[in-house]
Amino acid sequence: MKRALPALWLCLAMAAPCAHAANSPDAAGNAMGNASAPTADPRLLGCWRATKIVLYVQDGTQAEDTSGRCTLQFKQTLYESTCKTSTGTATTAYRYQVVRPQVYAATMASSTFKTDMIGSTREYEYRINGDQLRTVSVPPAKPPEPPAVAAPRVETEAVRTPCP
């Protein structure tokens, strides 16, 4: 069953962490536990507008948004998710690190609306094909600890867009 995607979940859907990972980046953006941390993928750098976000919820339903109201801006070790909502703009910043080929770990650094999840980490598989980016959340190794609960699976399709 599909349902509308609540506006505040959009930013979380773009990169919602839900569990602490052993390989999460530290405050300097270095992968902890890795002797030689991978570098950022230069193909990720820049801005992306989400054209489709699908959250697969624990009860088996899914929520989908195709409004294009969310953007990601990737820099070397940080990225920001910004979504327009009915009450303004929701912004969440993440430290990220490419931890394996085509996989990055994102740790929430700040948020204008979901502060209880700051410090949590989630991994995302990603594929870039020209100006198209597709991400799929990787299930956490252990279940999330309340209250930091996010959708068990999030898929995002985005297109490269000029940065503001």
N, C-alpha and C positions, 0 to 999 in steps of 0.2 A: 504494500500500500504506500503510495506517495503522499506527502503532505508538504505544505509550504514551509520554507526554511525561516525560522525566526531571525530577525535582523541581527541581534547581538551574537547569535551563533555563527554568523558568517565569518567574522574575523577569526574565531576559534577554528572554524572549518578549514580556513586557509592553511593553518599550521598548528592546530591545537595539540599541545603536549599533554600527556596523561600519566606518565610514570617517569621516575628518575632512572636514567640509563647509566650504566657503569662507564660508558665511553662518552659521556656528555662533555661538551666544551667547558673549560674553566672561564674565569672572568676575562682572561686575556685572549680567549678564542682558541686555545690549544686543546686538542682532544686529550682528556685525562686517560692515563693508562696506555697511551700509544707512544712508543719510543720516537717514531717519526710521524708526526701528524700530517695527513694529506692536506694539500692546499685547496683553495676554493676553485670550483670549476668556472672558468671565465665565461662559459656559455650561459651560466645562470645570472651573471651580473646584468643589472639594469632593471627595467620595470616590466611588469606583466599584469594584464587585466584578466580576471577570472571570467570566463564565458560560461562555465558550468561547474557547480559545486554539488556533490552528492554526499550526504551523511547517511551511513547505514547505522541505524540506532539499535541498541541492545534488544528491544522488543521485536526486532525483525522488520520494522518499517523503515522507510527511507525518506529523507527530505531532500528536495532538490531546489537549487536556485540558478536561474539563468539571466539574472538582471544586469550583470556586469558592474555591479556597484562596489566590488572589492578589487584592490590592487595590491601587488607585492612589489617592493623595491629591494633587490639584492645588492649588497655591497660585499667587500672582501670577507668579513666575518660576522656581519650583522644584516638582518633584513627586517623590513617593516611591513606589516599587513594593515591596510587602511580600508575601512568599509563605511559607506554612507548608510545611515540608518534614519528612521523616522524622527529621531531625536537629535540628530547631528552626525558626528563622525566618531567611529570607534577605531582606535589605533592600538596595535600591539607590536612590540619590538622583540626580536629574537636574536640570540647568538646562534650561529650555525656553523657546522663543520662538515665537509664531505668526509664520511668515515669509511666508505667503500666505494668502488666505482658505481655511479648512478644512485647513491644513497647518501642523504645528509641527515644529521641529527640537529634538531632545533630545540633550543632551551629558551623558554619565555623569560625575557629580561624585564619587561614592563608592559603594563596594559592600562588603558583608560577605563576598563569595565570589568575585567576578570582577574582581579589581583590575587585571589586565592590559588591561582595556578602558576604564579611567578616562581621560577626555579625548576619547573617540571620540564621534562624532555620527551620528545617523540621522534622517531625516525621516519623518513619519507623516501620511498623509491621515486626517482624522477626520470623522465625521458624528454629530450628536446629534439624536435624534428623541425628544422628551419625556425620559424617564428612561433612555434607551438610548444607549450610546456604542459606535460601531464604529470601530476603527482598522485601517489597512492600511499596512504599511511601504512606503516609496518606495524602489525600487532605487537603490543608490548610483551616483554619476556615475562612480566608478572602483572596481575590485574592492577588497575589504578587504585590508589588509596584515597578514600573520601577526604575532603569534599572535592578534590581535583578529578572530576570525572568528565571525560569527553567521549564523543562517538567512537565506537570500536574501529570503524573504518571510514576514511574520508578520501574521496577521489576528487581531484580538481583538474579542469582543463583551462588553460590560459593562453593568451596571445601576447606577444611582445608589443609594448606600447611606449611612446616617448615618455621620459620621466619629466615630472613637473619642474 
